[in-house]
């Protein structure tokens, strides 16, 4: 049987996928590569942020799984900062928009510049090198920042969908979509079982090799978030 090819961003949010049979993970750091790959039928499924489906090149793509990248936090340099700079993937990104809304509500007098620096690893590096003073993070990078003494200003994604599984309405065999959805659901059920934490712990350690002092915290957070996120997106065309 030919494996189902899924293109994903690296990270702990892929935990359910590590548990699925006959699924080949293809990693990328590029939204554009994801969209091109599924349009060209090089992969069957992509997991991406919902805002990545808003441009014209994403025509025909339909979200069918609700996932999560874990809690999105706004991490900031500790102490007094004269020149606030928020590092984002790009100025129009969905995660960036969540940060803008949070800052407007919780820090309405704060003045800051927006600096485009790339994905989460690039944002983490930009914070460390003082190119920016604030970034949006998710596990394990939130834990990395906390280990280094950065301040967690708060969670910015409450009630927001931050990850979805996507298929092509014309190119993807419906049987593949059904099979993938069912395997994802079974993985969630397993994670929610009494043995779920130990299973998640072993898989995250195997695939991501995080520092030992962040492993348990990151596993617990991601397991809870992934279970809570559910699996189905309703009203699929």
Kinemage of the C-alpha trace (Angstrom):
@kinemage 1
@onewidth
@group {chain A} dominant
@subgroup {mainchain}
@vectorlist {calphas} color= white
{ca unk a 1} P 0.000 0.000 0.000
{ca unk a 2} L 1.322 3.402 -0.972
{ca unk a 3} L 1.870 5.596 2.127
{ca unk a 4} L -0.072 8.791 2.590
{ca unk a 5} L 2.350 11.690 2.181
{ca unk a 6} L 1.833 14.605 4.583
{ca unk a 7} L 3.902 17.803 4.452
{ca unk a 8} L 4.251 19.444 7.844
{ca unk a 9} L 6.269 21.981 9.762
{ca unk a 10} L 8.672 20.409 12.288
{ca unk a 11} L 7.545 20.421 15.923
{ca unk a 12} L 5.703 18.757 18.785
{ca unk a 13} L 2.332 19.500 17.162
{ca unk a 14} L 3.051 16.481 14.908
{ca unk a 15} L 2.672 14.147 17.893
{ca unk a 16} L -0.525 12.455 16.578
{ca unk a 17} L 1.117 11.951 13.182
{ca unk a 18} L 4.021 10.058 14.750
{ca unk a 19} L 1.441 7.474 15.875
{ca unk a 20} L -0.297 6.992 12.520
{ca unk a 21} L 0.332 3.999 10.251
{ca unk a 22} L 1.219 4.246 6.553
{ca unk a 23} L 1.891 7.976 6.798
{ca unk a 24} L 5.117 9.452 5.417
{ca unk a 25} L 6.000 12.842 6.875
{ca unk a 26} L 7.688 15.376 4.611
{ca unk a 27} L 9.100 18.346 6.509
{ca unk a 28} L 9.241 21.932 5.346
{ca unk a 29} L 9.750 25.399 6.796
{ca unk a 30} L 7.975 27.118 3.911
{ca unk a 31} L 4.294 27.861 3.543
{ca unk a 32} L 4.786 28.380 -0.189
{ca unk a 33} L 6.433 24.969 -0.573
{ca unk a 34} L 3.499 23.356 1.227
{ca unk a 35} L 0.929 24.955 -1.044
{ca unk a 36} L 2.882 24.182 -4.207
{ca unk a 37} L 3.461 20.556 -3.164
{ca unk a 38} L -0.207 19.776 -2.608
{ca unk a 39} L -1.288 21.683 -5.720
{ca unk a 40} L 1.229 19.670 -7.759
{ca unk a 41} L 0.029 16.412 -6.116
{ca unk a 42} L 3.451 15.719 -4.601
{ca unk a 43} L 1.774 15.231 -1.208
{ca unk a 44} L -1.730 14.205 -0.177
{ca unk a 45} L -2.170 16.267 2.996
{ca unk a 46} L -0.607 19.356 4.490
{ca unk a 47} L -0.818 20.673 8.049
{ca unk a 48} L -0.657 24.446 8.098
{ca unk a 49} L -1.917 27.614 9.735
{ca unk a 50} L -5.419 28.609 8.548
{ca unk a 51} L -4.201 32.025 7.382
{ca unk a 52} L -1.923 30.220 4.896
{ca unk a 53} L -5.049 29.278 2.917
{ca unk a 54} L -6.167 32.852 2.344
{ca unk a 55} L -4.135 33.622 -0.800
{ca unk a 56} L -5.082 32.824 -4.403
{ca unk a 57} L -2.532 30.010 -4.759
{ca unk a 58} L -4.481 27.995 -2.164
{ca unk a 59} L -7.562 27.537 -4.371
{ca unk a 60} L -9.153 24.110 -4.014
{ca unk a 61} L -7.631 23.433 -0.605
{ca unk a 62} L -10.024 22.405 2.155
{ca unk a 63} L -9.277 22.103 5.893
{ca unk a 64} L -10.670 18.929 7.443
{ca unk a 65} L -8.741 18.445 10.698
{ca unk a 66} L -8.521 20.831 13.608
{ca unk a 67} L -5.138 20.766 15.322
{ca unk a 68} L -2.893 23.049 17.333
{ca unk a 69} L 0.715 24.180 17.473
{ca unk a 70} L 0.279 24.437 21.227
{ca unk a 71} L -0.261 27.614 23.227
{ca unk a 72} L 1.058 30.729 21.502
{ca unk a 73} L 2.856 32.983 23.949
{ca unk a 74} L 4.326 36.443 23.624
{ca unk a 75} L 7.875 36.256 24.988
{ca unk a 76} L 9.792 39.442 25.720
{ca unk a 77} L 13.154 40.697 26.895
{ca unk a 78} L 13.234 41.193 30.669
{ca unk a 79} L 13.695 44.608 32.252
{ca unk a 80} L 13.408 48.093 30.806
{ca unk a 81} L 13.374 48.301 27.020
{ca unk a 82} L 13.552 51.645 25.263
{ca unk a 83} L 12.866 50.393 21.737
{ca unk a 84} L 10.290 47.606 21.456
{ca unk a 85} L 10.480 45.452 18.303
{ca unk a 86} L 8.094 42.562 17.623
{ca unk a 87} L 9.563 39.751 15.529
{ca unk a 88} L 7.050 38.060 13.186
{ca unk a 89} L 7.118 35.647 10.267
{ca unk a 90} L 5.670 38.336 8.012
{ca unk a 91} L 3.640 41.410 8.806
{ca unk a 92} L 0.384 39.826 7.575
{ca unk a 93} L 0.809 36.447 9.269
{ca unk a 94} L -1.977 34.998 11.379
{ca unk a 95} L 0.266 34.636 14.420
{ca unk a 96} L 1.369 38.240 13.970
{ca unk a 97} L -2.239 39.423 13.892
{ca unk a 98} L -2.938 37.588 17.142
{ca unk a 99} L 0.023 39.390 18.715
{ca unk a 100} L -1.177 42.795 17.464
{ca unk a 101} L -4.652 42.193 18.926
{ca unk a 102} L -3.243 41.017 22.267
{ca unk a 103} L -0.943 44.021 22.566
{ca unk a 104} L -3.751 46.419 21.702
{ca unk a 105} L -5.911 44.926 24.446
{ca unk a 106} L -3.321 44.287 27.163
{ca unk a 107} L -0.579 46.864 26.444
{ca unk a 108} L -2.512 49.655 24.682
{ca unk a 109} L 0.121 52.331 25.331
{ca unk a 110} L 3.071 50.227 24.136
{ca unk a 111} L 4.753 51.529 20.995
{ca unk a 112} L 6.636 48.981 18.929
{ca unk a 113} L 7.958 48.273 15.464
{ca unk a 114} L 7.198 45.090 13.528
{ca unk a 115} L 10.238 43.233 12.169
{ca unk a 116} L 9.885 40.361 9.689
{ca unk a 117} L 12.385 37.652 10.636
{ca unk a 118} L 10.827 34.318 9.592
{ca unk a 119} L 9.507 31.221 11.334
{ca unk a 120} L 9.689 30.267 14.995
{ca unk a 121} L 13.371 29.180 15.018
{ca unk a 122} L 14.332 32.411 13.257
{ca unk a 123} L 12.257 34.467 15.707
{ca unk a 124} L 13.928 32.704 18.625
{ca unk a 125} L 17.356 33.500 17.190
{ca unk a 126} L 16.354 37.123 16.552
{ca unk a 127} L 15.342 37.483 20.210
{ca unk a 128} L 18.624 36.008 21.395
{ca unk a 129} L 20.677 38.294 19.149
{ca unk a 130} L 18.628 41.340 20.233
{ca unk a 131} L 17.381 42.036 16.735
{ca unk a 132} L 13.900 42.054 18.302
{ca unk a 133} L 12.607 42.380 21.857
{ca unk a 134} L 9.354 40.369 21.538
{ca unk a 135} L 8.361 37.227 19.635
{ca unk a 136} L 5.438 34.833 19.318
{ca unk a 137} L 6.435 31.317 20.402
{ca unk a 138} L 4.966 27.862 20.854
{ca unk a 139} L 6.428 24.736 22.485
{ca unk a 140} L 9.275 23.894 22.684
{ca unk a 141} L 10.505 27.437 21.980
{ca unk a 142} L 8.399 28.915 24.784
{ca unk a 143} L 10.198 26.617 27.208
{ca unk a 144} L 13.572 27.506 25.649
{ca unk a 145} L 12.845 31.204 26.190
{ca unk a 146} L 11.764 30.651 29.772
{ca unk a 147} L 14.961 28.701 30.487
{ca unk a 148} L 16.956 31.695 29.231
{ca unk a 149} L 15.117 34.159 31.479
{ca unk a 150} L 12.774 35.879 29.012
{ca unk a 151} L 9.391 37.083 30.279
{ca unk a 152} L 6.157 35.402 29.194
{ca unk a 153} L 3.698 38.262 28.751
{ca unk a 154} L 0.751 35.961 28.153
{ca unk a 155} L -1.055 33.559 25.885
{ca unk a 156} L -2.414 35.146 22.712
{ca unk a 157} L -4.361 32.376 20.962
{ca unk a 158} L -7.314 31.576 23.251
{ca unk a 159} L -10.224 30.397 21.095
{ca unk a 160} L -8.226 30.590 17.849
{ca unk a 161} L -7.494 27.747 15.425
{ca unk a 162} L -3.733 27.683 14.872
{ca unk a 163} L -3.277 24.487 12.834
{ca unk a 164} L -5.387 22.483 10.412
{ca unk a 165} L -5.010 19.427 8.210
{ca unk a 166} L -5.785 20.241 4.586
{ca unk a 167} L -6.586 18.221 1.471
{ca unk a 168} L -7.292 19.192 -2.135
{ca unk a 169} L -10.977 18.995 -2.992
{ca unk a 170} L -10.267 17.739 -6.526
{ca unk a 171} L -6.929 15.909 -6.312
{ca unk a 172} L -7.203 13.897 -3.095
{ca unk a 173} L -8.992 10.553 -3.045
{ca unk a 174} L -11.844 10.792 -0.489
{ca unk a 175} L -10.818 7.382 0.881
{ca unk a 176} L -7.407 8.806 1.782
{ca unk a 177} L -9.045 11.696 3.621
{ca unk a 178} L -11.348 9.343 5.537
{ca unk a 179} L -8.481 6.998 6.424
{ca unk a 180} L -6.282 9.864 7.552
{ca unk a 181} L -9.041 11.408 9.653
{ca unk a 182} L -9.807 8.091 11.353
{ca unk a 183} L -6.154 7.410 12.167
{ca unk a 184} L -5.772 10.921 13.569
{ca unk a 185} L -8.847 10.385 15.731
{ca unk a 186} L -7.463 7.096 17.053
{ca unk a 187} L -4.166 8.807 17.890
{ca unk a 188} L -6.028 11.445 19.916
{ca unk a 189} L -7.935 8.713 21.760
{ca unk a 190} L -4.666 6.950 22.594
{ca unk a 191} L -3.109 10.190 23.849
{ca unk a 192} L -6.137 10.691 26.113
{ca unk a 193} L -5.774 7.201 27.617
{ca unk a 194} L -4.051 6.512 30.980
{ca unk a 195} L -0.877 5.552 29.099
{ca unk a 196} L -1.056 8.619 26.867
{ca unk a 197} L 1.501 10.742 28.700
{ca unk a 198} L 4.214 8.090 28.636
{ca unk a 199} L 3.526 7.413 24.944
{ca unk a 200} L 3.743 11.122 24.160
{ca unk a 201} L 6.889 11.509 26.244
{ca unk a 202} L 8.695 8.741 24.368
{ca unk a 203} L 7.636 10.006 20.943
{ca unk a 204} L 8.603 13.630 21.581
{ca unk a 205} L 11.963 12.557 22.974
{ca unk a 206} L 12.541 10.276 19.980
{ca unk a 207} L 11.578 12.757 17.276
{ca unk a 208} L 12.566 16.129 18.747
{ca unk a 209} L 15.333 15.473 21.299
{ca unk a 210} L 14.455 18.487 23.507
{ca unk a 211} L 16.612 19.389 26.518
{ca unk a 212} L 15.859 17.090 29.436
{ca unk a 213} L 14.635 19.910 31.675
{ca unk a 214} L 11.962 20.948 29.157
{ca unk a 215} L 10.832 17.477 28.025
{ca unk a 216} L 8.203 16.734 30.678
{ca unk a 217} L 6.688 20.213 30.703
{ca unk a 218} L 6.516 20.405 26.914
{ca unk a 219} L 5.014 16.916 26.666
{ca unk a 220} L 2.327 17.647 29.235
{ca unk a 221} L 1.383 20.950 27.603
{ca unk a 222} L 1.297 19.553 24.063
{ca unk a 223} L -0.617 16.415 25.028
{ca unk a 224} L -3.322 18.469 26.755
{ca unk a 225} L -3.529 21.006 23.929
{ca unk a 226} L -3.698 18.373 21.172
{ca unk a 227} L -6.442 16.428 22.962
{ca unk a 228} L -8.400 19.636 23.564
{ca unk a 229} L -8.099 20.789 19.948
{ca unk a 230} L -10.210 17.904 18.660
{ca unk a 231} L -10.069 16.496 15.153
{ca unk a 232} L -12.974 17.491 12.952
{ca unk a 233} L -13.692 20.707 11.161
{ca unk a 234} L -17.431 20.926 10.568
{ca unk a 235} L -19.260 22.147 7.457
{ca unk a 236} L -16.648 20.804 5.058
{ca unk a 237} L -17.743 21.444 1.442
